[in-house]
């Protein structure tokens, strides 16, 4: 379900792809059965394109990667977590308009 410029991340690759990333990372926690997750997917794809080179965008399927979801306390999806330097610096839960994601990313990338 990952679009162009988006990395599918697993429990096994999370440390390397997200926590050790040189760039800030927007991680989309989602599931195949989640309607709001599907609705948010085109927005996440758009963000990946617009912020290419400044931001890494990753997706984690919570059904297949429960360890990462539990580690970061993901209780509701979709959940977008923004990581910078291996730490969570912002979190957005639920379906939100792109402007809200942009506002969050502007603070992180400033």
C-alpha positions as CSV (number, residue, x, y, z in Angstrom):
1,X,0.0,0.0,0.0
2,X,3.0,2.3,-0.1
3,X,3.2,4.8,-2.9
4,X,6.2,6.3,-4.7
5,X,8.8,7.6,-2.3
6,X,7.3,5.8,0.6
7,X,9.2,3.1,2.5
8,X,7.3,0.0,3.9
9,X,8.7,-0.4,7.4
10,X,8.5,-3.6,9.5
11,X,9.3,-4.4,13.1
12,X,12.7,-5.6,11.9
13,X,13.6,-2.6,9.8
14,X,12.1,0.2,12.0
15,X,15.3,0.9,13.9
16,X,17.4,1.4,10.8
17,X,14.8,3.1,8.5
18,X,13.2,5.4,11.1
19,X,15.3,5.8,14.3
20,X,18.6,6.0,12.6
21,X,17.4,8.1,9.6
22,X,19.4,11.3,8.8
23,X,16.2,12.9,7.7
24,X,13.1,13.5,9.8
25,X,10.6,10.7,9.2
26,X,6.8,10.8,9.0
27,X,5.5,7.3,9.9
28,X,2.0,6.3,8.9
29,X,0.6,3.5,11.1
30,X,-2.2,1.9,9.2
31,X,-4.2,-1.3,8.6
32,X,-5.8,-2.8,5.4
33,X,-9.2,-2.9,7.0
34,X,-9.1,0.7,8.2
35,X,-11.4,3.0,6.1
36,X,-9.9,6.3,7.4
37,X,-6.4,4.9,6.7
38,X,-7.3,4.3,3.1
39,X,-8.8,7.9,2.9
40,X,-5.6,9.3,4.3
41,X,-3.3,7.3,2.0
42,X,-3.4,9.8,-1.0
43,X,-2.6,12.7,1.3
44,X,0.4,10.8,2.7
45,X,1.5,10.0,-0.9
46,X,1.2,13.7,-1.7
47,X,3.3,14.7,1.4
48,X,6.0,12.2,0.3
49,X,6.2,13.9,-3.1
50,X,6.2,17.5,-1.8
51,X,8.8,16.9,0.9
52,X,11.1,14.6,-1.1
53,X,14.7,15.1,0.0
54,X,13.7,16.9,3.2
55,X,11.6,14.2,4.8
56,X,11.4,10.4,4.7
57,X,7.9,8.9,4.6
58,X,7.3,5.4,6.0
59,X,4.3,3.2,6.5
60,X,3.8,0.5,9.1
61,X,1.0,-2.1,8.8
62,X,0.0,-2.4,12.5
63,X,-1.5,-5.9,11.9
64,X,1.8,-7.3,10.7
65,X,4.1,-5.2,12.9
66,X,2.7,-5.3,16.4
67,X,5.9,-4.7,18.2
68,X,6.5,-1.2,16.8
69,X,2.8,-0.3,17.2
70,X,3.0,-1.4,20.9
71,X,6.3,0.3,21.5
72,X,4.9,3.7,20.5
73,X,1.5,3.2,22.1
74,X,-0.5,3.2,18.9
75,X,-4.1,2.6,20.0
76,X,-6.0,4.3,17.2
77,X,-5.3,4.4,13.5
78,X,-4.5,6.1,11.3
79,X,-1.7,7.5,13.4
80,X,1.0,9.7,12.0
81,X,4.2,10.0,14.1
82,X,7.0,12.4,13.2
83,X,10.5,11.4,14.2
84,X,13.5,13.6,14.3
85,X,16.8,12.3,15.6
86,X,15.2,9.0,16.6
87,X,12.6,10.7,18.9
88,X,8.9,11.3,18.4
89,X,8.5,15.0,18.0
90,X,4.8,15.1,16.9
91,X,1.8,12.8,16.7
92,X,-1.4,13.1,14.7
93,X,-4.2,10.5,15.3
94,X,-7.1,10.0,13.0
95,X,-8.0,11.3,9.5
96,X,-6.9,14.9,9.2
97,X,-6.7,17.4,6.4
98,X,-3.3,17.9,4.7
99,X,-3.0,21.4,6.1
100,X,-2.7,19.9,9.6
101,X,0.1,17.5,8.5
102,X,1.8,20.4,6.8
103,X,1.7,22.6,9.9
104,X,3.3,19.8,11.9
105,X,6.0,19.2,9.4
106,X,6.9,22.9,9.0
107,X,7.7,23.0,12.7
108,X,9.9,19.9,12.5
109,X,11.7,20.9,9.3
110,X,12.3,24.5,10.4
